[in-house]
């Protein structure tokens, strides 16, 4: 059991595996439940907790609270380095560098994520710019035809035809009644009543 504990602590600390949702496959960086569970238990549990009172310190852009949690987790894992639990004092002299590394890594991830969002926006803009004026016009015409009812709308059954305002008196009439292809369905009024022919 001692060897297992030592190997597990070493494994979780290697390549920051303890930060991943899946520590073996290394997927879901910074999504390990220990992060959210610790934040919720320590920072957001009661209405007088620091996360509630000082919410500005816990906004997305502020990585310091998460870096502190990650550093504390590393300290807890270090307590198992020998395979047996040995209490270690969580002190700045021992853990300041690890904390600063976590801050830097989280800031880098935020920057990369922000860059990825900007990149996606740019790609969307470039794709739109690549559409020729003719293609844009054709798309707009198709949309207009569908919303105005000039296209068949893909309805295979006359009973599925959409209902829209008629030209007479604001009552609603179905496409089947308007075109005369219906099965005798009459005019549908705005109050839901149907006049049968």
Phi, psi and omega in degrees: 000324180297315179297317179301312180300315180297314181295321180294315179298317179296317180299311182295328179280336181291130179053031178054037182302330182294348179274344185273149175296314175251104187288341180275308181280349183056056175239150180078055181303136181059027178244011176295138185300336181298331180290305182292322179297318180292316177303313181294318183286324187261325191252331187238013187289315183243157183295345178257008178288158183304323181293332179275313182292319183245057184301333179298335179281348186242021176287167184308319186287342182270108185267352186300316179298321179291321177299321179295318178298315180298321179293320178295322177296318177300318177300315180298321178291323178298334179294347180251013183303328181271352184098342175243146182290121176231119183300133176238135177286132179274092186238148181301324182299328181269328192241003181299317181295318178297318178300312180297324177295319177296317178302312181297316180297317180293320178296318177299317180297317177301318180293317179296319179296318179296317178297320180296320178295318178295319180299316179298317178299318179296319179296320177298317180295320179294320179297319179294321181293333181287338177293130178288163177301323180296316180296318179298317180297318180296319179295314179298320178296318178300315179298317180296318179297320180293315182287332179271351178086011181283340176268168180284350176066005178078017181278124180267336182247129182302331181288347180267359184299143182291157177254136181212165182301139176273174179282343184255116167066013177075003176288164179263143176224145181277159177299326182293321179288320182296320183275347180079012181262006186282181181258033179097004178295138184262200181285135177256121181272163181299337179274004177092353179287147180241129173267119177271142177281000000 
